[in-house]
Every structure is written in structure tokens, then in C-alpha cells.
């Protein structure tokens, strides 16, 4: 009976995956995998479904299970590297892409992933170095260049936008500092973002707006604590 149920669940999962219904696919892959001890191919498809759903920590967990048993699974190295990249763990992503390239130097996925991450890291480092040297206009330019390499990479873009706002303020460009943080908050509010907006207002001598914003930050922090 279990074997029949498992077969039906695998079919349903594969059908949902082919239709790009990744939520449904993950559900049925989970059910099918509950009947099996080792099924790396199905586990990889489940991990791919989770990647499309934005569950990157789930991807990291499942590809880790695959690589524990199959240490030469190139696709698992690629997918795990991509998941780490999406969480902003660039160094760990690079490590996984390199592991894949050790096994196959011409693996297209690992080569592309490695090139993408390294290009962002290079621009980010130049921005960080410029910031440390007090060259704020250069820092802003490098950081924006890093963001624009892959604007979908929000785990990197969002904290970098707050760094950009800090450099705008330091260079006296208060209008752009405020605009950058407002764009950040329009996407999603956070305590760090609200505080950064207060700092941007302070830098531009807009003290009333700064006070109101810091008050909002206190209220936001309280509301978050209550939810937790």
C-alpha cells in the first residue's frame, strides 16, 4: 500500500514541478520522501522547488544531505552555492562553486555562479575600501555598481543601500541619502531602515522629521517585540 501511495505522490510531485507549481511539488516530494530512506534525485527536485519558493535555508539543508552521501554531485554544489548566494553568504557560495569546479572545471552552472559572486564581491570590496579611506563618492559608485550586477539579489542590495545612504550623508548629499532610505523602506520596513532615515534627516538638519522618525523607530521596535 505504501509503495502505491509513494508512486502516486512521486507522480503528483513531478507533474506539479513540470507545471512550475513549486509549492504543490514540495508538498508531494515531502510526502514521497517520507516513505524512502535514500532518494537523492527526488531530494534534489524538492530542493529546486524550495529554491523557486525562496526557501534558501531549506535548499541548503537538503543539498547538504545529498552531498553527505554523494560527494561528487555537481548540481548539488551549484544549487547549494546559489542558495548561499541568495542569503548573502558570498564566501560560502564561492566555496561551493569552487568545489564543483574542482570536479569539473568546465561545469557551466558553477562557472557562472562563481563569476557572478566574485564580480559582486570585487565591487563591494572597492566600495568598502573607498569608504574606509573617506572617499564617499567613490564608495557610493562602487556599491551601486555591485547592486546593479544582480538587482534581484535583495539580501545584498538592501544592507548595501543603507551603507550608500551613510556615504551620501557623509559627503553632504542629504537629498540622495533620504531618497535611498525611503526606497529601502518602501520595499520593506525594518528598524535599521527607520533609524537610517532618522540619521539622514539629522544629516540634512531636518530635526523635526528626524525626531518623528526616531519616535517611529521606538514604536516599531516595541511592536516587533510584542509580536515576538
C-alpha positions as a Markdown table, in Angstrom:
| # | Residue | x | y | z |
|---|---|---|---|---|
| 1 | Unk | 0.0 | 0.0 | 0.0 |
| 2 | Unk | 2.8 | 2.3 | 0.9 |
| 3 | Unk | 4.6 | 1.6 | -2.4 |
| 4 | Unk | 1.4 | 2.6 | -4.3 |
| 5 | Unk | 0.9 | 5.7 | -2.3 |
| 6 | Unk | 4.6 | 6.6 | -2.8 |
| 7 | Unk | 4.4 | 6.1 | -6.6 |
| 8 | Unk | 1.3 | 8.3 | -6.8 |
| 9 | Unk | 3.0 | 11.0 | -4.7 |
| 10 | Unk | 6.1 | 11.0 | -6.9 |
| 11 | Unk | 4.0 | 11.3 | -10.0 |
| 12 | Unk | 2.0 | 14.2 | -8.5 |
| 13 | Unk | 5.2 | 15.9 | -7.4 |
| 14 | Unk | 6.8 | 15.6 | -10.8 |
| 15 | Unk | 3.7 | 16.8 | -12.5 |
| 16 | Unk | 3.5 | 19.8 | -10.3 |
| 17 | Unk | 7.2 | 20.5 | -10.8 |
| 18 | Unk | 6.8 | 20.4 | -14.6 |
| 19 | Unk | 3.9 | 22.9 | -14.3 |
| 20 | Unk | 6.1 | 25.1 | -12.1 |
| 21 | Unk | 3.7 | 24.7 | -9.2 |
| 22 | Unk | 6.6 | 24.5 | -6.7 |
| 23 | Unk | 4.5 | 24.8 | -3.6 |
| 24 | Unk | 2.5 | 21.7 | -4.6 |
| 25 | Unk | 5.6 | 20.0 | -5.8 |
| 26 | Unk | 7.4 | 20.4 | -2.5 |
| 27 | Unk | 4.3 | 19.1 | -0.6 |
| 28 | Unk | 4.2 | 15.9 | -2.6 |
| 29 | Unk | 8.0 | 15.4 | -2.6 |
| 30 | Unk | 7.9 | 15.6 | 1.2 |
| 31 | Unk | 5.2 | 13.0 | 1.3 |
| 32 | Unk | 7.0 | 10.7 | -1.1 |
| 33 | Unk | 10.3 | 11.1 | 0.7 |
| 34 | Unk | 8.7 | 10.1 | 4.0 |
| 35 | Unk | 8.5 | 6.6 | 2.5 |
| 36 | Unk | 12.1 | 6.4 | 1.4 |
| 37 | Unk | 15.5 | 6.2 | 3.1 |
| 38 | Unk | 17.7 | 7.4 | 0.2 |
| 39 | Unk | 16.3 | 9.2 | -2.8 |
| 40 | Unk | 18.8 | 11.9 | -3.8 |
| 41 | Unk | 17.2 | 12.6 | -7.2 |
| 42 | Unk | 13.8 | 13.4 | -5.5 |
| 43 | Unk | 15.5 | 15.3 | -2.8 |
| 44 | Unk | 17.3 | 17.4 | -5.4 |
| 45 | Unk | 14.0 | 18.2 | -7.1 |
| 46 | Unk | 12.5 | 19.1 | -3.8 |
| 47 | Unk | 15.5 | 21.4 | -3.2 |
| 48 | Unk | 14.9 | 23.0 | -6.6 |
| 49 | Unk | 11.3 | 23.6 | -5.6 |
| 50 | Unk | 12.3 | 25.3 | -2.4 |
| 51 | Unk | 14.8 | 27.5 | -4.3 |
| 52 | Unk | 12.0 | 28.7 | -6.5 |
| 53 | Unk | 9.9 | 29.3 | -3.4 |
| 54 | Unk | 12.6 | 31.4 | -1.8 |
| 55 | Unk | 13.3 | 28.8 | 1.0 |
| 56 | Unk | 17.0 | 29.0 | 0.7 |
| 57 | Unk | 17.8 | 27.5 | 4.1 |
| 58 | Unk | 15.7 | 24.5 | 3.1 |
| 59 | Unk | 17.8 | 24.2 | -0.1 |
| 60 | Unk | 21.0 | 24.4 | 2.0 |
| 61 | Unk | 19.7 | 21.7 | 4.3 |
| 62 | Unk | 18.6 | 19.3 | 1.6 |
| 63 | Unk | 21.6 | 19.7 | -0.7 |
| 64 | Unk | 23.8 | 19.2 | 2.4 |
| 65 | Unk | 22.1 | 15.8 | 2.8 |
| 66 | Unk | 22.7 | 14.9 | -0.8 |
| 67 | Unk | 26.4 | 15.9 | -0.6 |
| 68 | Unk | 26.9 | 13.9 | 2.5 |
| 69 | Unk | 26.1 | 10.8 | 0.6 |
| 70 | Unk | 27.1 | 11.8 | -2.9 |
| 71 | Unk | 30.2 | 14.0 | -2.6 |
| 72 | Unk | 30.6 | 14.4 | -6.3 |
| 73 | Unk | 27.1 | 15.7 | -7.1 |
| 74 | Unk | 27.9 | 18.8 | -9.2 |
| 75 | Unk | 24.4 | 20.0 | -9.5 |
| 76 | Unk | 24.0 | 19.9 | -5.7 |
| 77 | Unk | 27.2 | 22.0 | -5.3 |
| 78 | Unk | 25.8 | 24.5 | -7.8 |
| 79 | Unk | 22.3 | 24.7 | -6.2 |
| 80 | Unk | 23.8 | 24.9 | -2.7 |
| 81 | Unk | 26.1 | 27.7 | -3.8 |
| 82 | Unk | 23.2 | 29.6 | -5.4 |
| 83 | Unk | 21.2 | 29.3 | -2.1 |
| 84 | Unk | 24.1 | 30.6 | 0.0 |
| 85 | Unk | 24.5 | 33.4 | -2.5 |
| 86 | Unk | 20.8 | 34.4 | -2.1 |
| 87 | Unk | 21.2 | 34.5 | 1.7 |
| 88 | Unk | 24.1 | 36.9 | 1.3 |
| 89 | Unk | 26.7 | 34.3 | 2.3 |
| 90 | Unk | 29.0 | 35.1 | -0.6 |
| 91 | Unk | 32.2 | 33.5 | 0.8 |
| 92 | Unk | 30.4 | 30.2 | 1.4 |
| 93 | Unk | 28.8 | 30.4 | -2.0 |
| 94 | Unk | 32.2 | 30.8 | -3.7 |
| 95 | Unk | 33.5 | 27.8 | -1.7 |
| 96 | Unk | 30.7 | 25.6 | -3.1 |
| 97 | Unk | 31.1 | 26.7 | -6.6 |
| 98 | Unk | 34.9 | 26.0 | -6.4 |
| 99 | Unk | 34.2 | 22.6 | -5.0 |
| 100 | Unk | 32.1 | 21.9 | -8.1 |
| 101 | Unk | 34.8 | 23.3 | -10.4 |
| 102 | Unk | 37.4 | 21.0 | -8.8 |
| 103 | Unk | 35.4 | 18.1 | -10.0 |
| 104 | Unk | 34.6 | 19.6 | -13.4 |
| 105 | Unk | 36.4 | 22.9 | -14.4 |
| 106 | Unk | 34.0 | 23.4 | -17.3 |
| 107 | Unk | 30.7 | 22.9 | -15.3 |
| 108 | Unk | 28.6 | 25.8 | -16.7 |
| 109 | Unk | 26.5 | 26.4 | -13.6 |
| 110 | Unk | 29.3 | 26.5 | -11.2 |
| 111 | Unk | 31.4 | 28.7 | -13.5 |
| 112 | Unk | 28.5 | 31.2 | -13.9 |
| 113 | Unk | 27.8 | 31.2 | -10.2 |
| 114 | Unk | 31.4 | 31.7 | -9.3 |
| 115 | Unk | 31.8 | 34.6 | -11.8 |
| 116 | Unk | 28.7 | 36.3 | -10.6 |
| 117 | Unk | 29.5 | 36.2 | -6.9 |
| 118 | Unk | 33.1 | 37.2 | -7.4 |
| 119 | Unk | 32.1 | 40.2 | -9.6 |
| 120 | Unk | 29.8 | 41.5 | -6.8 |
| 121 | Unk | 32.4 | 40.9 | -4.1 |
| 122 | Unk | 35.0 | 42.8 | -6.1 |
| 123 | Unk | 32.8 | 45.8 | -6.5 |
| 124 | Unk | 31.7 | 45.6 | -2.8 |
| 125 | Unk | 35.4 | 45.5 | -1.6 |
| 126 | Unk | 36.3 | 48.5 | -3.7 |
| 127 | Unk | 33.3 | 50.3 | -2.1 |
| 128 | Unk | 34.4 | 49.3 | 1.4 |
| 129 | Unk | 38.0 | 50.3 | 0.8 |
| 130 | Unk | 36.8 | 53.7 | -0.6 |
| 131 | Unk | 34.6 | 54.2 | 2.4 |
| 132 | Unk | 37.4 | 53.4 | 4.8 |
| 133 | Unk | 39.6 | 56.0 | 3.0 |
| 134 | Unk | 36.8 | 58.6 | 3.4 |
| 135 | Unk | 36.2 | 58.6 | -0.4 |
| 136 | Unk | 32.5 | 58.5 | -0.1 |
| 137 | Unk | 31.5 | 59.4 | -3.7 |
| 138 | Unk | 33.7 | 56.5 | -4.9 |
| 139 | Unk | 32.2 | 54.2 | -2.3 |
| 140 | Unk | 28.7 | 55.0 | -3.5 |
| 141 | Unk | 29.6 | 54.5 | -7.1 |
| 142 | Unk | 31.2 | 51.0 | -6.5 |
| 143 | Unk | 28.3 | 49.9 | -4.2 |
| 144 | Unk | 25.7 | 50.9 | -6.8 |
| 145 | Unk | 27.7 | 49.0 | -9.4 |
| 146 | Unk | 27.7 | 45.9 | -7.2 |
| 147 | Unk | 23.9 | 46.1 | -6.7 |
| 148 | Unk | 23.3 | 46.5 | -10.4 |
| 149 | Unk | 25.1 | 43.3 | -11.3 |
| 150 | Unk | 22.1 | 41.5 | -10.0 |
| 151 | Unk | 19.3 | 43.7 | -8.7 |
| 152 | Unk | 17.2 | 40.7 | -7.7 |
| 153 | Unk | 19.8 | 39.9 | -5.0 |
| 154 | Unk | 18.0 | 41.7 | -2.2 |
| 155 | Unk | 19.8 | 40.1 | 0.6 |
| 156 | Unk | 22.9 | 42.0 | -0.6 |
| 157 | Unk | 21.2 | 45.1 | -2.1 |
| 158 | Unk | 19.2 | 46.1 | 1.0 |
| 159 | Unk | 22.0 | 46.4 | 3.6 |
| 160 | Unk | 24.2 | 47.9 | 0.9 |
| 161 | Unk | 21.6 | 50.6 | 0.3 |
| 162 | Unk | 21.9 | 51.7 | 4.0 |
| 163 | Unk | 25.7 | 51.9 | 3.6 |
| 164 | Unk | 25.2 | 54.0 | 0.5 |
| 165 | Unk | 22.9 | 56.3 | 2.5 |
| 166 | Unk | 25.6 | 56.7 | 5.1 |
| 167 | Unk | 28.1 | 57.7 | 2.5 |
| 168 | Unk | 25.7 | 60.1 | 0.9 |
| 169 | Unk | 25.2 | 61.8 | 4.3 |
| 170 | Unk | 29.0 | 61.9 | 4.9 |
| 171 | Unk | 29.5 | 63.6 | 1.6 |
| 172 | Unk | 26.7 | 66.1 | 2.2 |
| 173 | Unk | 24.3 | 64.7 | -0.4 |
| 174 | Unk | 21.4 | 64.6 | 2.0 |
| 175 | Unk | 18.7 | 64.5 | -0.6 |
| 176 | Unk | 20.0 | 61.3 | -2.1 |
| 177 | Unk | 20.6 | 59.8 | 1.4 |
| 178 | Unk | 16.9 | 60.4 | 2.3 |
| 179 | Unk | 15.7 | 59.1 | -1.1 |
| 180 | Unk | 17.8 | 55.9 | -0.9 |
| 181 | Unk | 16.5 | 55.0 | 2.6 |
| 182 | Unk | 12.9 | 55.8 | 1.5 |
| 183 | Unk | 13.3 | 53.4 | -1.4 |
| 184 | Unk | 14.6 | 50.8 | 1.1 |
| 185 | Unk | 11.7 | 51.3 | 3.4 |
| 186 | Unk | 9.1 | 51.3 | 0.6 |
| 187 | Unk | 10.3 | 47.7 | -0.3 |
| 188 | Unk | 10.1 | 46.6 | 3.3 |
| 189 | Unk | 10.2 | 48.3 | 6.7 |
| 190 | Unk | 12.9 | 47.4 | 9.2 |
| 191 | Unk | 14.2 | 49.0 | 12.4 |
| 192 | Unk | 17.6 | 49.6 | 10.8 |
| 193 | Unk | 16.0 | 51.3 | 7.9 |
| 194 | Unk | 13.9 | 53.7 | 10.1 |
| 195 | Unk | 16.9 | 54.6 | 12.2 |
| 196 | Unk | 18.9 | 55.2 | 9.0 |
| 197 | Unk | 16.2 | 57.6 | 7.7 |
| 198 | Unk | 16.3 | 59.4 | 11.1 |
| 199 | Unk | 20.1 | 59.8 | 10.6 |
| 200 | Unk | 19.6 | 61.0 | 7.1 |
| 201 | Unk | 17.2 | 63.7 | 8.3 |
| 202 | Unk | 19.6 | 64.7 | 11.0 |
| 203 | Unk | 22.4 | 65.0 | 8.5 |
| 204 | Unk | 20.2 | 67.3 | 6.4 |
| 205 | Unk | 19.3 | 69.4 | 9.5 |
| 206 | Unk | 15.7 | 68.3 | 9.3 |
| 207 | Unk | 15.4 | 67.9 | 13.0 |
| 208 | Unk | 11.6 | 67.8 | 13.4 |
| 209 | Unk | 11.4 | 65.0 | 10.8 |
| 210 | Unk | 14.3 | 63.2 | 12.5 |
| 211 | Unk | 12.7 | 63.3 | 15.9 |
| 212 | Unk | 9.4 | 62.0 | 14.4 |
| 213 | Unk | 11.3 | 59.2 | 12.6 |
| 214 | Unk | 13.2 | 58.1 | 15.7 |
| 215 | Unk | 9.9 | 58.1 | 17.6 |
| 216 | Unk | 8.5 | 55.8 | 14.9 |
| 217 | Unk | 11.6 | 53.6 | 15.3 |
| 218 | Unk | 10.8 | 53.2 | 19.0 |
| 219 | Unk | 7.2 | 52.3 | 18.3 |
| 220 | Unk | 8.3 | 49.9 | 15.6 |
| 221 | Unk | 10.7 | 48.1 | 17.9 |
| 222 | Unk | 8.0 | 47.8 | 20.6 |
| 223 | Unk | 5.5 | 46.4 | 18.0 |
| 224 | Unk | 8.1 | 43.8 | 16.8 |
| 225 | Unk | 8.9 | 42.8 | 20.4 |
| 226 | Unk | 5.2 | 42.3 | 21.1 |
| 227 | Unk | 4.8 | 40.1 | 18.1 |
| 228 | Unk | 7.8 | 38.0 | 19.1 |
